[in-house]
Amino acid sequence: MPLTTEYHQPVLLTECLEALNIQPEGTYVDVTFGGGGHAQAILERLGPAGRLFGFDQDADAKDNAKALNDKRFTFVEANFRHLKKYLRLYGLKQVDGILADLGVSSHQLNEGSRGFSTRFDGELDMRMNQEAPFSAKDLISTYSEEKLHRIFGLYGEVRNARTLASAVISARSNQDIDTAWQLKAVVQKYAPRGKEFKYLAQVFQAIRIEVNDELKALAEFLEQVPEVLAPSGRLVVMSYHSLEDRLVKTFINKGKFAGEVEKDLYGNELKPLRAVGRRQPYAASPDEIARNNRARSAKLRIAEPNKSMNNEQLKMNN
């Protein structure tokens, strides 16, 4: 059964498929399955012996996976931070390509009950894994002013983060903040004039990242990629905000998330991946952005194993 694009319209689909350099008999992983748009397109390029694994922790994604009904496809109900563990369970040490389409899906944003969107009212949830014990409502009702200040500033890049944190503490002392619009009513008073929508999006983004531990999960995933990716394999990552893109870019360029790239005694850089192409990150065309507004902020990065590093260096670096 073909999947529809109502759940989530794939961004930079053609570019992602070309970047993966799909081999018909290869094994690939879509670590953010979502609505299955990218996965379905990958399957169309695979031969009878090809394999595709789709990771996602969202229950809705699991339902979408059933529609593929393809014996070459395996759905893994897990966060991509557990990539290596679950591939080992299926007897896989290495794969030929890994695709990650980061962030929140169109469906999650459009489903008011999930609490991700500033456009629809619903309970403050924001959990990508709906069985997780900690929600956005828990965060807003229990975090200290210091912790709220930290996440608004760090993950939302909100300039008046301290003032906003104090306002949330004050508002919740008078009334519980249980829904997206109750939070929106508090937050929008502190938004710069003319930039209300962007400000709200930044605040909601900050809460979502904290609730789902997104940046730490991304870092853990990236650290596993060099060991999981075959020597001729490709890593393809799409991000939608600077915090994600910075992590991806830094890891590809330096093999770690802080400090300068390490070198051996001969001055050779000890980084397990190398960027593919000279003009990264790649962006969507004006035509695609006109068709799909979500594509406007997409940044695509492509990497492959650094063949100048031998196996011993790679193990030492990990």
ZINOR-V767150 format. One record per pair of residues at least 24 apart in sequence whose ideal C-beta (glycine too) atoms are under 7 Angstrom apart, sorted by the first residue. I is the first residue (numbers start at 1). J is the second residue. Records with the same first field share a line. If there is no record, write none. Layout:
BEGIN
I = J + J
END
This chain:
BEGIN
1 = 67 + 69
2 = 40
3 = 35 + 36 + 37 + 40 + 64 + 67
5 = 37
7 = 34 + 35 + 64 + 105 + 106 + 107
8 = 34 + 35 + 37 + 105 + 106 + 107
9 = 37 + 106 + 292
10 = 37 + 38
11 = 101 + 238 + 284 + 292 + 294 + 295 + 298
12 = 238 + 284 + 295 + 298 + 300
13 = 37 + 38 + 41
15 = 282 + 300
16 = 99 + 236
17 = 41 + 42 + 45
19 = 234 + 236 + 302
20 = 97 + 99 + 234 + 236
21 = 234
22 = 46 + 97
23 = 96
24 = 50
25 = 49 + 50
26 = 50 + 96 + 97
27 = 51 + 92 + 95 + 96
28 = 52 + 95 + 96 + 97
29 = 53 + 55 + 95 + 98
30 = 54 + 99
31 = 55 + 80 + 83 + 98 + 99 + 100 + 221
32 = 56 + 80 + 100 + 101 + 102
33 = 61 + 65 + 75
34 = 61 + 101 + 105
35 = 64 + 105 + 107
36 = 64 + 65 + 68
38 = 99 + 101
39 = 68 + 73
40 = 68
43 = 70 + 72 + 73
46 = 72
55 = 80 + 83
57 = 128 + 129
58 = 128 + 129
59 = 130
60 = 107
79 = 217
80 = 217 + 221
81 = 217 + 220 + 221
83 = 221 + 224 + 228
84 = 224 + 227 + 228
87 = 228
94 = 228 + 229 + 230
95 = 228 + 229 + 230 + 233
96 = 230 + 233
97 = 233 + 234
98 = 225 + 229 + 235
99 = 236
100 = 237 + 238
101 = 238
102 = 218 + 237 + 238 + 239 + 240 + 244
103 = 240
104 = 208
106 = 294
115 = 180
116 = 204 + 208
117 = 180
118 = 180 + 184 + 200 + 201 + 204
120 = 180
121 = 179 + 180 + 181
122 = 179 + 180
123 = 178 + 179
124 = 177 + 178 + 179 + 180 + 183
126 = 207 + 208 + 211
127 = 211 + 212
128 = 212
134 = 211
135 = 211
136 = 207 + 211
137 = 178
139 = 207 + 210 + 211
140 = 168 + 172 + 177 + 183
141 = 172 + 176 + 177
145 = 169
151 = 206 + 207 + 210
152 = 203 + 206
155 = 205 + 206 + 209 + 210 + 243
156 = 202 + 203 + 205 + 206
157 = 202
158 = 202 + 203 + 206
160 = 190
163 = 190
164 = 190
205 = 241
215 = 243 + 247
218 = 244 + 247
219 = 247 + 257
222 = 247 + 248 + 251
226 = 272 + 273 + 305 + 314 + 318
227 = 318
229 = 305
231 = 305 + 307
233 = 304 + 305
234 = 302 + 304
235 = 273 + 303
236 = 302
237 = 301
238 = 298 + 299 + 300
239 = 299
240 = 297 + 298
241 = 297
245 = 281 + 299
248 = 301
249 = 301
252 = 301 + 303
255 = 317
268 = 308
270 = 309 + 313 + 317
271 = 306
272 = 305 + 306 + 309 + 314 + 317
273 = 303 + 304 + 305 + 306
274 = 303 + 304 + 306
275 = 302 + 303
276 = 302 + 303 + 304
277 = 302
END
